Amino acid sequence: MKKQSKQDREEKQKELMEKLEEGIKAVFTSERYAEYLKLMGKFHSYSFNNTILIQMQKPDATYLAGYKTWETLERHVKKGERGIMILAPNPHKCVKEVEVFDPQTGKQKVDADGNLVTEQKEIVYATFRPITIFDISQTEGKPLPELAQELHGDIKNYGMILDAVKNTASVPIEFESWEGSKKGYYNFVEKRIGIKEGMSELQTVKTAIHELTHSVLHTDKDKLKDAATMEVEAESVAFVVCNHFGLDTSDYSFGYLAGWSSNRELPELKSSLQTIQKTAHDLIDRMEEEMLHLSKQIECSENLDATRLSHVEVSNIHHHRR
């Protein structure tokens, strides 16, 4: 496997990022994007604490909404499904008598008799209440519009590439079976990656690299970014890495990234360019090393098999000469 020079790789990555940006912007003008926007207005983003709760109960969740919201989308929760419990804001209001302070002096105001001046003020306390939501896989009914088109097709050296991804990851990658459109997930509570079984080789590799990127970039609770930026980073890295190995994921990546970009100026993509390029560069280097190592193992195994076959043939010749 011939390695590119640093300059060639940088130029290639620049071309890919330009292709990525152009591809995403093209999706914004499509009819299916307008349908997608209407759909997304029905769903909410969740706080970090609620994300943890969702991960603990259903790590493969994708689209989440309450019972009534699903009904407005012409989908219904399946009988016997157990909902996902999260915490919803439930502000508590009350009226209290509070002291009044002079804005200039900062001291408490007093009346002519020297008594402290007070006023009634509405106080809002931040409280929460448990609510139940359901994932799309727990519902049935009218299909939701999708921006990303699932990838199809086989890959040359699929086993070697997938093994290289697994060996590069610092967390286990496991294949699982579930309903719904979600392709994979990184469980940052249990530190493991789940990949949906039964997908095409191209979709499987792309998804594995996407989740691998999450496990590299998005593990530190104190440094977590907003969900849109994290998804843009993971999918962009997957796009660049896959293209380096001759795998075109445009049909999926462009639509997926358009779905996570907040507007047509692509702020998440542009703010993360350096992170995307560095992470892609590092993963490519590590995967190439793993693939080189795996190639040598295969070559040694084939040579050993050839040597054994040669010994058998010589043994057979001697046997026939007797």
Disulfide bonds with the S-S distance in Angstrom:
none
